[in-house]
Amino acid sequence: MNTKVEKLEHSMVKLTVEVPAEMFKKAIQKAYNKEKHKISIPGFRKGKAPQQLIERMYGPEIFYEDAANFIINDTYPAEADGTGLTFTSRPEFDVDQMEKGKDFIYTATVAVRPEVTLGNYKALEISKQEVVVTDEDVEDELKREQKKSSRRIDITDRAVMDGDTVDLDYAGKVDGEAFEGGTANGHKLTIGSGMFIPGFEEKLIGMEIGQTADIDVTFPAEYHAPELAGKDAVFTCTINGISAEELPEIDDEFAEDAGFDSLDEYKEDLRKTITERREKAAKTDRENEAVNKLVEDSQIDIPDAMKEYEVERMFEEYANQLKSQGIPIDMYLKYQGFDTASFQKTLLPQAENRISSRLVLEEVAKAENIEATDEDVEKEIAEMAKQYQMEAEKLEGMIGDYEKEQMKKDIAVQKALDFIVENAIEV
């Protein structure tokens, strides 16, 4: 078997693979064995007709397509691996020669890792990130925690107020006629939520349980139901019940319920949590800015096939994420007004950013001889085990050599990212 590599423009290559005629002959035999049970020849039961007779009746090409697929699938992985190149897209195959008694010749056109000319990565200018946590920030966080501990209570001794949730019956009419979707019983509506027609919720304020009143509103000019857009309507409303959110007092008892000795201790812990969260966000901002500037200052010719491959991977990731939430990707796309092609097109800028960011960081790692050690991998596995609540040794036994090599590459990329951020100049 002979394989030739031809370099093309834009980081593409073409592999020409020559497969001996004898191997092609065996592939035709394999294709015959696969298809013979589907072919009817007068005088023979299905699957019993000789190969030569079938080829005489239908032509030798009858088995060529399957034979070609068998050969390409059996030979391409090893031949591609033997080139020593790093491929970054799916190959496109073409058959150059396919004839009985002759060598089978096919080509594979595929993207390879593009060359990267790095810019100055040791003195990137990035924005200075200052993490400040004020007393007001702590109070806001405390109020969010307070809201999490709230409970809903029924109100019986007063009228509807802003922020209440009402149990409501309503029947709407336009020009004296009821309309589709304009009637409901036992509808739960929080006053001030903006979930109803503008002006409707505010006019419920002051109504009492059991009270019925007519509320006049006007549908927005750009309402989603064109037949109602801009129309005046009257809703006859009855309040069946009122409930309100009851918040606990923010005091030492509230702090004790959260596991602290005092409110001051709780506030200090919240300040620490907010600080850590903002420091992490600031670190991410610094990293993103540094990488983006390095990409802008570097030269990379990313082949279209590589971009398309990355978009496909991202689409699969997105589909799997939705699937884990019980949402089929087809349903999601239909709801959002996309088909697969148009949605994938929206992923292209992000795919380009992913590729270019990874390439420049890999190049920095190469330039600075940055590598991941076995200890780095063990530490990463330990962190993963902690996340999955497993024993590190057990998880390591489930990870193959290929996966460990990928982990090493990812760790090296992260180290390269740390390197350019550490050497950046904050301005």
Disulfide bonds with the S-S distance in Angstrom:
none
